[in-house]
Amino acid sequence: MEIKDLKVDLLCLGARVSGVDKGRKGGAGPAAGGMFSFGNTVTNVPTQSWFVSLSPYSVELVEGKYILKRAGERITEVRFPAAKFQELRTKDGISYGKIALLHGTNCVATTTIQTCAYWDTPKRCKFCAIELSLKSGATIAKKKPEQLAEVVGAAQKIDHVTHVTLTTGTTATSDKGIKHLAACASAIKEATGLPIHAQFEPPDELSMIDLLYESVDTIGIHVESFDVAVLKEKAPCKAEIPLQQFIEAWKRGVELFGETQVSSYIIAGLGERDESIIEGSRLLVELGVYPFLVPLRPIPGSDMEHEKPPIPDRMRHLYQVVGEILHERGMSWRRNKAGCVRCRACSALADFE
Ligand code: SF4
């Protein structure tokens, strides 16, 4: 089985890791982070959702090595990237792991504002879990720029991270959280010089995006789906934003940051047809925006926790077609400087380019 096919299987089916988790002493583990590194890729594998118990994949500790098995047969060795920085604490006693986490093999990621204006309303995205980790005490509500500078600085020194992903819940203000993203990015940039990715909703004023120009290298403005009926049901807040507003924001982003430095998540498995994903990806690629195509991740505790991701064969077909669209345009994840596109743990598109 090719690495890219295995990656799609793991993204869609997940893997059982229970025995392994008990056997590990601490740090970022498969149960906590689910980051599996194998071959020349890394995959963010579901390990806690209900459907994982049906997966043919499991990980076992064999003579000190983590072995990925399918129906009990050895497939390959997997590694779980270390995140020693997460074990440290700030001077005021907050665990670094509550401020930022290692994503993939070399990206440090955080949600700068862990609350969302839509959370307690019928408009919230049904696939989202932003405030669940806050309620569980796994993180803090708002990360201060100086805290992030300290934590990312440590991640750079200790774990040799090479880029940063900043996301945010949408605020009730017209900047949609961009001002705080800019403050956080400036502090991190000054402390580390690392390339930084920032994700946000299209702001009311396009000039808000310009605030990020000095400190940020790449941006993500996520449409989630090009099917309006699906959006209305699964992400009502996004359905209220006209597609044209996304297009203007993407265009402004490409003008500022360059082709392939702007991306949009597209989630497969919300109830859309393949055509909407393929045509939507074509539109993004024409604008110079990278379509970060991911299978639905039903997160335990979210409104969609009982759903299932799309089947691997559907995702392989979509990745194949969208990979060809990228190829025709000469776009590749390799040119992207920071964030999800460079990390590629949550999408197998890079592996199909
Ligand atoms: S692709 Fe993005 S969200 Fe997924 S692990 Fe990497 S940085 Fe995190």
Boltz pocket constraint, residues with backbone or C-beta under 6 A from the ligand:
constraints:
  - pocket:
      binder: B
      contacts: [[A, 44], [A, 103], [A, 104], [A, 107], [A, 109], [A, 165], [A, 339], [A, 340], [A, 341], [A, 343], [A, 344], [A, 345], [A, 346], [A, 347]]
      max_distance: 6.0
